[in-house]
Amino acid sequence: MAERDTIKYQIKDGNEIVYYGITNDLERREQEHRSEGMDFTSIEKIGNVTTRDAAGDWEEERIRHYMSQHSGRRPRYNQNDTGK
């Protein structure tokens, strides 16, 4: 059985979602994003800790949904359509 060790999260700049992601350490990941130059006002854990596969599916679905609502554009800092 797969381990539930992955956190789903979204990053916002004001009210705008600028990134969807997954990690096993949200505090570390926030610091990595900031050191990479990402500009944002908040990071929010979404739902419960889950398996890596389920979290990856969630990330991909959220990016696709965002794109369907924003004329095919990805969130500002997501580099591809799947998050991978």
N, CA and C of each residue as an Amber inpcrd file, in Angstrom:
protein
   252
   0.8400000  -1.1800000   0.0000000   0.0000000   0.0000000   0.0000000
   0.8860000   1.2440000   0.0000000   0.5390000   2.2120000  -0.8430000
   1.3290000   3.4340000  -0.9650000   1.2030000   4.2970000   0.2870000
   2.3070000   4.9230000   0.6360000   2.3430000   5.7700000   1.8260000
   1.6960000   7.1260000   1.5440000   0.9360000   7.5950000   2.5110000
   0.3180000   8.9260000   2.4230000   1.2890000   9.9240000   3.0550000
   2.1000000  10.5410000   2.1850000   3.1350000  11.4470000   2.6880000
   3.2770000  12.7160000   1.8590000   2.2950000  12.9810000   0.9980000
   2.4250000  14.0920000   0.0660000   1.3510000  15.1470000   0.3120000
   1.7920000  16.3860000   0.3560000   0.9280000  17.5370000   0.5960000
   0.6250000  18.2100000  -0.7380000  -0.6430000  18.5410000  -0.9580000
  -1.0600000  19.3280000  -2.1140000  -1.1200000  20.7850000  -1.6610000
  -0.6880000  21.7100000  -2.5280000  -0.7290000  23.1140000  -2.1400000
  -0.9210000  24.0250000  -3.3350000  -1.3760000  25.2380000  -3.0380000
  -1.4590000  26.2720000  -4.0610000  -0.7920000  27.5280000  -3.5170000
  -0.2390000  28.2930000  -4.4400000   0.4180000  29.5540000  -4.0940000
  -0.3690000  30.6740000  -4.7540000  -0.5820000  31.7470000  -3.9890000
  -1.3070000  32.8980000  -4.5040000  -0.4640000  34.1570000  -4.3920000
  -0.7060000  35.0580000  -5.3080000  -0.1950000  36.4170000  -5.2360000
  -1.4370000  37.2920000  -5.1640000  -1.7770000  37.7380000  -3.9730000
  -3.0690000  38.4010000  -3.7580000  -4.1630000  37.3600000  -3.9260000
  -5.1140000  37.6070000  -4.8120000  -6.1950000  36.6540000  -5.0720000
  -5.9110000  35.7250000  -6.2410000  -4.8010000  35.9370000  -6.9320000
  -4.4690000  35.1610000  -8.1250000  -3.6800000  33.9000000  -7.7750000
  -4.1730000  32.7540000  -8.2170000  -3.3980000  31.5210000  -8.0710000
  -2.2660000  31.5640000  -9.0800000  -1.0330000  31.3980000  -8.5880000
   0.1330000  31.4810000  -9.4680000   0.8860000  30.1610000  -9.5650000
   0.4830000  29.1570000  -8.7570000   1.1860000  27.8730000  -8.7990000
   0.3890000  26.8140000  -8.0540000   0.3450000  25.6150000  -8.6250000
  -0.1410000  24.4160000  -7.9420000   1.0370000  23.4840000  -7.7890000
   1.1540000  22.8380000  -6.6270000   2.2690000  21.9360000  -6.4350000
   1.9870000  20.8610000  -5.4030000   2.9620000  19.9540000  -5.2870000
   2.9150000  18.8700000  -4.3070000   4.3040000  18.7390000  -3.6870000
   4.3460000  18.3020000  -2.4340000   5.6160000  18.1630000  -1.7310000
   5.4370000  17.2700000  -0.5130000   6.5390000  16.8410000   0.0580000
   6.4630000  16.1250000   1.3320000   6.9190000  17.0240000   2.4930000
   7.2820000  18.2890000   2.1860000   7.7190000  19.2300000   3.2160000
   7.3630000  20.6510000   2.7610000   6.2160000  21.1370000   3.2280000
   5.6920000  22.4140000   2.7390000   6.5800000  23.6010000   3.1200000
   7.1120000  23.6320000   4.3270000   7.9650000  24.7540000   4.7440000
   9.2330000  24.8290000   3.9030000   9.8720000  23.6750000   3.6840000
  11.0750000  23.6460000   2.8430000  10.7470000  24.1040000   1.4330000
   9.6240000  23.6060000   0.8970000   9.2550000  23.9370000  -0.4790000
   8.9570000  25.4230000  -0.6400000   8.3130000  26.0130000   0.3700000
   8.0590000  27.4550000   0.3100000   9.3720000  28.2190000   0.2130000
  10.3470000  27.8510000   1.0290000  11.6470000  28.5260000   0.9910000
  12.3450000  28.3200000  -0.3610000  12.2170000  27.1250000  -0.9370000
  12.8020000  26.8790000  -2.2590000  12.1710000  27.7890000  -3.3010000
  10.8450000  27.8920000  -3.2780000  10.1620000  28.7600000  -4.2470000
  10.6380000  30.2060000  -4.1020000  10.7210000  30.6840000  -2.8740000
  11.1600000  32.0700000  -2.6660000  12.6110000  32.2570000  -3.1420000
  13.4740000  31.2930000  -2.8760000  14.8750000  31.4240000  -3.3080000
  15.0190000  31.3120000  -4.8200000  14.0380000  30.7010000  -5.4900000
  14.0190000  30.6160000  -6.9550000  13.5000000  31.9030000  -7.5820000
  13.0500000  32.8390000  -6.7410000  12.5870000  34.1260000  -7.2520000
  11.0880000  34.2380000  -7.4510000  10.3370000  33.2600000  -7.0130000
   8.8830000  33.3570000  -7.1320000   8.3720000  34.4470000  -6.2080000
   7.4790000  35.2840000  -6.7300000   6.8950000  36.3850000  -5.9770000
   5.4590000  36.0160000  -5.6330000   5.1560000  35.8640000  -4.3290000
   3.8030000  35.4890000  -3.9210000   3.5180000  35.9580000  -2.5080000
   2.2250000  36.0040000  -2.1900000   1.8080000  36.4960000  -0.8730000
   1.4000000  35.3860000   0.0790000   1.0020000  34.2090000  -0.4440000
   0.5700000  33.1330000   0.4590000   0.7490000  31.7690000  -0.1770000
   0.9190000  30.7770000   0.6920000   0.9690000  29.3760000   0.2890000
  -0.0330000  28.6460000   1.1730000  -0.8430000  27.7840000   0.5720000
  -1.9360000  27.1440000   1.3070000  -1.9600000  25.6420000   1.0490000
  -1.9440000  24.8740000   2.1200000  -2.1190000  23.4280000   2.0240000
  -3.5620000  23.1610000   1.6170000  -3.7510000  22.2120000   0.7030000
  -5.0840000  21.8720000   0.2200000  -5.4080000  20.4340000   0.6250000
  -6.4770000  20.2510000   1.3630000  -6.9430000  18.9160000   1.7300000
  -5.9980000  18.1880000   2.6600000  -6.1300000  16.8770000   2.6510000
  -5.3510000  16.0000000   3.5260000  -4.0960000  15.4910000   2.8360000
  -3.1520000  15.0280000   3.6260000  -1.9630000  14.3670000   3.0970000
  -2.4280000  13.1230000   2.3520000  -1.7970000  12.8400000   1.2160000
  -2.2400000  11.7420000   0.3610000  -1.0380000  11.0220000  -0.2440000
  -1.2910000  10.0760000  -1.1210000  -0.1990000   9.3730000  -1.8010000
   0.3930000  10.2720000  -2.8860000   1.6260000   9.9870000  -3.2520000
   2.2940000  10.7610000  -4.3070000   1.5150000  10.6820000  -5.6170000
   1.0420000   9.4910000  -5.9720000   0.2880000   9.3350000  -7.2230000
  -0.9980000  10.1470000  -7.2140000  -1.7460000  10.0730000  -6.1220000
  -3.0060000  10.8190000  -6.0320000  -2.7400000  12.3270000  -6.0560000
  -1.6910000  12.7620000  -5.3750000  -1.3530000  14.1840000  -5.3640000
  -0.9510000  14.6500000  -6.7620000  -0.1880000  13.8350000  -7.4770000
   0.2070000  14.1740000  -8.8490000  -0.9960000  14.3030000  -9.7610000
  -1.9670000  13.3950000  -9.6050000  -3.2030000  13.4760000 -10.3900000
  -3.9510000  14.7660000 -10.0690000  -4.0250000  15.1160000  -8.7860000
  -4.6940000  16.3420000  -8.3580000  -4.0190000  17.5570000  -8.9940000
  -2.6920000  17.6000000  -8.9290000  -1.9380000  18.7320000  -9.4740000
  -2.2230000  18.9130000 -10.9630000  -2.1650000  17.8170000 -11.6910000
  -2.4200000  17.8640000 -13.1260000  -3.8400000  18.3520000 -13.4180000
  -4.8180000  17.8500000 -12.6630000  -6.2180000  18.2480000 -12.8670000
  -6.4060000  19.7340000 -12.5580000  -5.7860000  20.2450000 -11.4940000
  -5.9450000  21.6540000 -11.1280000  -5.3530000  22.5670000 -12.2000000
  -4.1980000  22.1930000 -12.7430000  -3.5900000  22.9990000 -13.8100000
  -4.4880000  22.9920000 -15.0360000  -4.9970000  21.8310000 -15.4070000
  -5.8980000  21.7560000 -16.5730000  -7.1530000  22.5830000 -16.3460000
  -7.7130000  22.4950000 -15.1400000  -8.9210000  23.2780000 -14.8360000
  -8.6110000  24.7750000 -14.9270000  -7.4970000  25.1930000 -14.3490000
  -7.0910000  26.6010000 -14.4250000  -7.0080000  27.0310000 -15.8910000
  -6.3620000  26.2130000 -16.7080000  -6.1960000  26.5470000 -18.1200000
  -7.5440000  26.6700000 -18.8270000  -8.4900000  25.8220000 -18.4580000
  -9.8180000  25.8770000 -19.0970000 -10.5510000  27.1660000 -18.7310000
 -10.2070000  27.7600000 -17.6110000 -10.8480000  28.9930000 -17.1610000
 -10.0750000  30.2600000 -17.5500000  -8.8590000  30.0940000 -18.0990000
  -7.9900000  31.2350000 -18.4010000  -7.4270000  31.1700000 -19.8200000
  -8.2770000  30.8600000 -20.7770000  -7.9140000  30.8890000 -22.2070000
  -6.6530000  30.0910000 -22.5120000  -6.4720000  28.9550000 -21.8430000
  -5.3500000  28.0760000 -22.1230000  -4.0540000  28.4410000 -21.4150000
  -4.0490000  29.5160000 -20.6190000  -2.8430000  29.9060000 -19.8990000
  -2.6930000  29.0860000 -18.6250000  -1.4650000  28.7040000 -18.3100000
  -1.1500000  28.0320000 -17.0490000  -0.9960000  29.0810000 -15.9490000
  -1.0790000  28.6510000 -14.6760000  -0.7160000  29.5740000 -13.6040000
   0.7010000  30.0950000 -13.8470000   0.9750000  31.2880000 -13.4170000
   2.2120000  32.0170000 -13.7330000   3.4830000  31.1910000 -13.5730000
   3.5890000  30.4100000 -12.5150000   4.8390000  29.7030000 -12.2410000
   4.8180000  28.2070000 -12.5720000   3.7040000  27.6740000 -13.0320000
   3.7070000  26.2800000 -13.4850000   4.3050000  26.2500000 -14.8870000
   5.3680000  25.4850000 -15.0560000   6.1150000  25.5030000 -16.3110000
   5.5430000  24.6070000 -17.4050000   4.6810000  23.6470000 -17.0200000
   4.0760000  22.7760000 -18.0250000   2.6520000  22.4320000 -17.6000000
   1.9570000  21.6810000 -18.4390000   0.5390000  21.4190000 -18.2090000
   0.2700000  20.3530000 -17.1650000   1.2900000  19.6110000 -16.7580000
   1.0530000  18.5120000 -15.8290000   1.6300000  18.7700000 -14.4520000
   2.4750000  19.7530000 -14.2960000   3.1300000  19.9970000 -13.0240000
   4.3620000  19.1460000 -12.8310000   4.6070000  18.2280000 -13.7260000
   5.7480000  17.3160000 -13.6050000   6.9330000  17.8210000 -14.4060000
